[in-house]
Amino acid sequence: MAGGSSSNDPASPAGGRFSFPHIFGGVWLAYAGYGILLAVLPLAELAEGGGPLLATLVVGAPLLAQTLSSWGWGWLADRTGARRVPLVLAMVLQVPLFAAFPVLDATGLFAVRIVQSGLFGAVVLATTQATEDRSASAAFRLGRLQLAQNAGMLLGVVVAIPILLGAGFRLSSEAGWELVTLLGAFSGLSGIVFGFSGEPAAAQRPPVPTTFTPTTNPGIFGLAGATTAVSSVRYIAVTAIPVYLASSLGSHGLFGIPANTTVQLAVWVAVSSTLNLLASPFSGRWAETSVTRRRSLLVFALVYSVIWAAIALSPTYPVVFAVWSLPVAVFFTVAGVREAAFLSTPSQRGRAVGLLTAAFNLGGLVGGIVAGVLLARAVPVQTVFVVAALGSLLAALLFLPGVLRRSEPPAATGPPASSEP
């Protein structure tokens, strides 16, 4: 089960021999930029006068574009068999959008970020390729992509921290221009690396149109609905934390060490990415079998309920920092995407993976809106986390039908989506 070698698929004119290391490298570079954005954008909106609503929505609302585009990129993959070319174009087209960040006000930054997120949604094509590569199990590949994502976020934050060490931060400052140069470089380089990835042999066959609806694929759509619910309540908490950090929690520095809130959040993202990075290889092994991953979806939804309740009961710096850092999402994400790939046929794979990715992102949109509205109305932060804890508890129940369902291969034309070890 080699993680770094190219597959044995024959070369094809459309993309050449498939190379998972190039997929890994492209995702790593793409998420380096994402790590910078996660650390900077909420606080940049506050600095530009956007207020708590825009500060939360700048993380959550752009995910609507990513939600729609994930489905769109998956549909394109199923209809054309192409993964590599649209992925390269999407990464390269983000570069001029990053260049516009410093000259925009809070509203303009918000709008351009939405467009940029729609392009970033093409990363779902890399995930689709990982489920189609036959040289290793899909769960193993998905775990390695989670490793690439978190290693990329860690790289981005570590590189950006020296730029963020000033007393304040605005995108229109010299530091802001340096930062967007980094963002453009990471995105452009990721496109170049993806360009050498080739295509899995399975993706080169002319696609056979098949129906993909809640009626024909109830398991996948049910999984997507439950995932959206858990993701929504997770983002209520996740998008509230940066605002809470900026308004009060971070006023005394990083565990007493003087540091502005932008640097503190960057350190938080770096620590979280490190722990997710360490957990990523295990997440793939965890999702190897249907029974294990279906149970884990339920269990980790319940874990979310517990950790948001912990913040509500003790909203102190150490507790919030510890909860932010827990690598729960990596296990939840790999299990969900792996299950969607298993339940789909090859001609449905792009849409199935795109739907699950859209479900995660739609949850981010809904959760960001809810958190923004609550905080804008001066609802106590403890109450926000109570809402998240209760919501996650209820959302966990939506995974019970999947846990009780017997494992089954995807029904439809073509060979099984993958074999269970």
Secondary structure, DSSP 8 states (H G I E B T S, - for coil): --SSS-------TTT-S--HHHHHHHHHHHHHHHHHHHHHHHHHHHHTT-HHHHHHHHHHTHHHHHHHHHHHHHHHHHHH---HHHHHHHHHHHHHHHHHGGG--HHHHHHHHHHHHHHHGGGHHHHHHHHH-TTS-HHHHHHHHHHHHHHHHHHHHHHHGGGG-SSS--TTSHHHHHHHHHHHHHHHHHHHHHTT----HHHHS-------STTT-HHHHHHHHHHHHHHHHHHHHHHHHHHHIIIIITTT-BTTB---HHHHHHHHHHHHHHHHHHHHHHHHHHTSSHHHHHHHHHHHHHHHHHHHHHHHH---HHHHHHHHH-THHHHHHHHHHHHHHHTS-GGGHHHHHHHHHHHHHHHHHHHHHHHHHHHHTT--HHHHHHHHHHHHHHHHGGGHHHHHS------SSSS-S----
